[in-house]
Amino acid sequence: MTLTFIIFLTIIVVDIGAGIGIMYSYIKDAPPLNMKNFQYIESSIILDINEGFYQQLQ
């Protein structure tokens, strides 16, 4: 039972290390964030059943 547990823990540690390595690679190769893509442009207007103003979403 001890050998099985050690093998199981080794597999988990290797998988976590591989996952962290892949995430680091994705983050390292990502382009810089362009804040112009996040600027407020236009709000949405929700109308009621009679096409009257109900709510404005930003």
C-alpha positions as CSV (number, residue, x, y, z in Angstrom):
1,M,0.0,0.0,0.0
2,T,2.9,2.4,0.7
3,L,4.4,1.9,-2.8
4,T,1.0,2.6,-4.4
5,F,0.7,5.7,-2.4
6,I,4.1,7.0,-3.3
7,I,3.5,6.3,-7.0
8,F,0.1,8.1,-6.8
9,L,1.7,11.1,-5.1
10,T,4.5,11.2,-7.7
11,I,2.0,11.2,-10.6
12,I,0.1,14.0,-8.9
13,V,3.2,16.1,-8.4
14,V,4.3,15.5,-12.0
15,D,0.9,16.5,-13.3
16,I,0.8,19.7,-11.2
17,G,4.3,20.6,-12.4
18,A,3.3,20.1,-16.0
19,G,0.2,22.2,-15.6
20,I,2.1,25.0,-14.0
21,G,4.7,24.8,-16.8
22,I,2.0,25.0,-19.5
23,M,0.2,27.9,-17.8
24,Y,3.5,29.8,-17.4
25,S,4.3,29.2,-21.1
26,Y,0.8,30.6,-22.1
27,I,1.2,33.7,-19.9
28,K,4.8,34.3,-21.0
29,D,3.9,34.2,-24.8
30,A,0.7,36.3,-24.4
31,P,0.6,39.7,-26.1
32,P,0.5,42.7,-23.9
33,L,-2.9,43.9,-22.8
34,N,-4.3,46.7,-25.0
35,M,-6.5,48.9,-22.7
36,K,-8.1,50.5,-25.8
37,N,-10.1,47.3,-26.3
38,F,-11.8,47.8,-22.9
39,Q,-13.0,51.4,-23.3
40,Y,-16.7,52.1,-22.8
41,I,-18.3,52.6,-26.2
42,E,-22.1,52.4,-26.1
43,S,-24.7,51.3,-23.5
44,S,-27.6,49.0,-24.2
45,I,-31.2,50.0,-23.7
46,I,-33.8,47.5,-22.5
47,L,-37.3,48.2,-23.6
48,D,-40.5,47.0,-21.9
49,I,-43.4,45.2,-23.7
50,N,-44.8,48.5,-25.0
51,E,-41.4,49.5,-26.4
52,G,-40.9,52.1,-23.6
53,F,-37.7,52.7,-21.8
54,Y,-37.1,50.2,-19.0
55,Q,-33.4,50.1,-18.2
56,Q,-30.0,51.1,-19.5
57,L,-27.0,48.7,-19.2
58,Q,-23.5,49.9,-19.2
